[in-house]
Amino acid sequence: MNLVSELRFGSPQDPFHLEYNRRKGHYSMTVQHMHGHYELYYLFGGERFYFIKDRSYSIQPGDLVLIPGHEVHRTSDTGVPNHERIVFYYEESFFRQFPAEEAELLRSPFLGSRRVFRLPAPDRLRVEQLLYAMLRELQDRPPGYALTVRHAAAEVLLHTARHARSADTESLLEEAPSPTETKMTEVARYIAQHYAEPLSLDLLSSRFYLSPSYLSRTFKKITGFGIAEYVGMTRIKEAQRLLRESDARITEIAAEVGFENFSHFEKVFKSLVRMPPRTYRQQFRQTRQPAK
């Protein structure tokens, strides 16, 4: 294909944007990842760990990863160098260009309980032919290349939706997690259920009968997050929901999600959401105002 190692289309302000990377060596995401748009991730080659919400998945070539909005996630290194992937990001506005029935179909893969699908060889070949043809257009930029990219963005969603609805259970990722992954999932789910309570490394290590150093090291390895980082992200995710869905005062929301110090809440919120909580609430309400 002779593709460059990195290609991008659009920006986070557009109805959809994408990123393609072919990375050499070892790589793990270094920033917290939680956003409002839908994300579709496809791995062409290499291996990755993908932590989503409260579970870690081992991702292999041909795997599709689906992440709905406002769900904590992060990819990390498995110890095997080099990987190639593409990520599509879809805003809710992307689906408004389609009739309601079609929009519902395209959105449906993100609304199910499954997060990872492993494509059988024939489907993988079709998807990769579609994606590589699109990437060639994006790299060479002939007249009308953006039409090809937009068409592919919808077509890969359509393929995914049909695949997700099929009865071919052999293509579903059903690998049982290891005992270590299971234990770290239990820790993540405990945090998700008790985020409003005081949580610390010592408390969690005592609760799960693990040494603090082992829990800290293993949770980071399996999920890609430090314990304190994951607790903060879980609390901020709930704060975002309350800011969107309630009229409670921001100071009340900060306390409700487990922050004892309001200034600390604002600092963590801004580091993750890239804006203060008041601005987040105002922007969300502005985008939901009915057209005049």
N, C-alpha and C positions, 0 to 999 in steps of 0.2 A: 504493500500500500504506500510505502514511503511517506507516511504521515509524520508531521512534526510531533513533538512529545506533549504538546499542550494546545488545546483549542477551546475557545469560549464563544458563546452566542448569547446576546442579550444581557440584561442586568436584573438584580433583585426587584427593581421597580416595574419590570415588564410582566405580562401575563405568564410567560415562562422563560426560563433561561437554562443553559446547560454548560457543563464543564467536562472536558475530556482530558485525561492525563495518562501518560505512559511513564511510570516512575522507575528509576533504577535504584538499587540499594534498599535500605530499610526506611519505612515511613509510618508514622502514626499521627493522627490529628492532634494538634497541640492546643486547639481552642475548644471551649465548650460549644456544643452544637444543639440548638433548640430553636426552631423557627416556626412560622405559621403556615408555610406552604407545604404542599405535598411533594415528596421526594421519591424518585425512581432511580435506583442504582443498579448498574449491570457490570459484572466483572468479566472482562475478556480473558484475562490470564493472571496467574499468580494465586496467592492465597491471602485471605484477610480474616480477622476476627471482627464481627460487627455486633456491638452491644446496642439493643433497642429496648427502651423502657426499663425492663428488669431482667432481661435474658441476653446471654451471649450466644452468637451463632458463628459457626465455622463456615466461611464463604469460599466456594470453589468456582472455577471458570464455568460460565453458563448459568450462574445463579442470578436471579432477579430479586432485589430487595425493595420492599415497599414501606414507606414511612409516612403516616398521616401527619397533619400539622400538630405542633406543640407536643411532640413526643421526643423525649431525651434519647440521643443516639450518638454513637461515635465509632469510627473504625480504628483498628490498631494492628500492629505488626504481629505476624505469627512466628517470626523467626526465619521465614523464607523470604529472601530478597526479591525485588522486582514485582511490579503488578501493573495492570492496564485496566482502566475502568472509565465509565461514562456515567454522569449523573444529570438527570432532568429534574428541574424544580418547577412545579406548577402552582401558580396562584389560583385562588377560587375564580378570579375573573377569566381565566383561560377557558373554563367550561361554559361560560355564558354565551359563547359564539355558536353553541350547538343547540338544537332542539332539546327540550327537557328530557326526553327518553334517551337520547344519545348521550347527553351529559351525565345522566345517572349511570349509564353503562361504563363510560370512561372513568368515572370517579369510583366505581364500585370496588376495584381491587384494594384501594386504600382503606375501605370501611369494613373489610372482613377481619377475622382474627389472625390470619396467617400473615407473616411478615416476609418470609423467604420462600421462593419457588425455584426448584432446580429443573431447568429445561432439558427435555430429552434431546438427543442429537439432531433429529430433523428440525425441531423448533428452534434449537440454538443456531443452526445454520441459517435459517430464514431471518432470524432476528439480527444476526451479525452481518448478513448481507445488506439488510436495510440500514443498519447503523453505520457500517463502513462507507456505504454509498453516500450517506448524508454527510459524514465527516469529510469525505473527499470534496464534496460540494462546498462545505464550509471552509476548507483550506484553500481551494482554488478560486472560490468566489466568482463563478461565471454569472452572467446576467440572470436574475431570478433565483439565485441560490437560496435566498431567505425563504422562498416558497417551499423549496425542498425540505429545509430544516423544519418549518412549521408543520408541513405534511407529515414528516417522520415523527415529530413529537406527538401527534395525534395517533399515528399508526402504531407506534410501539405501545401506547396505552390500550388501543383496541386489541392488539395481540395479547397483551397481558390480561385484559378483562376476559377474553374468550378462554384463555388458558386457565385462569382462576376458576371459571365456572364449569370447566370440563370435569368429567368423572374419572379422568386418568390419574388415579391416586399415586401411581408409581413416580410421577414427576414432582410430587410434593416432598418438600424437605422434612424428613421424619427422623433424623438422626437423634438418638438419645444423648443428652448431655452427659459429660463425665461427672463423677461424684463431686469433684472440686467445683465445676461449673454449677451443679445443682445447689451446692452450699452457698455460693456467691449469689445465685438467683434468690435464694431464701433471704439473704441479707438485704438485697436490693428491694425485695417485696416488703420486707419489714419496714424499711425506711419509707417506702411509698405509703404504707398504711399508718405510720406513726410520725410523719414529718412534723406535725404540730407540737410534738413532745420534745423535751430535751434529748438530744442525740449526740453522742461522742464516740470516739474510737474505743475508749475503755468500756463504755456501756455496751456497745455492740459486741465487743470481743467477749465480754462476760456473758452476754445473752446467748451467744452461739458457741461458747466453750472453746474459743480460739485465742491464741496469744495476740496481743495488739500488733506486733510486728508482722506476724503471719497474715492476719486479716488485712492489714494495710497493703502489704506487698501483693497478696493474691487477688484482692478486689481490684487493684489497679491493673494487674496483668490481665484479668479476665474481662473487665468492663471497659478499661481505658480511662476510668475516672478514679480520683482519690476519694476517700470516704467523705471528707468535708465538702469537696466539690460536688459530689452527687447529692448530698443532703441539701446544699444550697440550691442546686438546679431543681430538685424536686419541689422545694418550697416556693421558688420563683414561678415554676410552672403553675402551681395552684393559685398563687397571687395573680398571675395573668388572667386565669379563669374568673376569679372574683372581680377583678377590675373590669372585665368584659360583661359579666352577667349580674353584677350587683351594684347598688348605690352606696355601699358601705364606705366609710371614711378610709383613706389610705393608711392612716396610723392603725386603725382597727384591723385592716387586712394584714398588715405586717405582723401584728401580734397573733392573729388567728392562724397564720401559716408557720409560726414557730420562732419568729425573730424577737428577741428580747430588747434589742436596740434598734430604733428606727433609722438612725443614720447608717448603721450597718446594712439594714434592709435596702436602703436607697443605693448604697455603694454596690452591693451584689446585683441588684436589679439592673442598674445601668451597665455593669460589666457584661451581663448576659444578654440583655435586650437592646442595648446600645441607645437607650433613652431613659429618662426618669419615669417612674410609674404614672405620674400625673399626665405627662405627654402621651404615654401609651394609651391611657384611657381616653384622652381627648381624640387622638387619631383614630382609634377604633370606632368611636361613636360618630365621627365625621364620615368615615367610610360606610357606615350603616344608615346614614340619613337617606330617606326616600328622595328620588329625583323629582324636581318640581316641573 
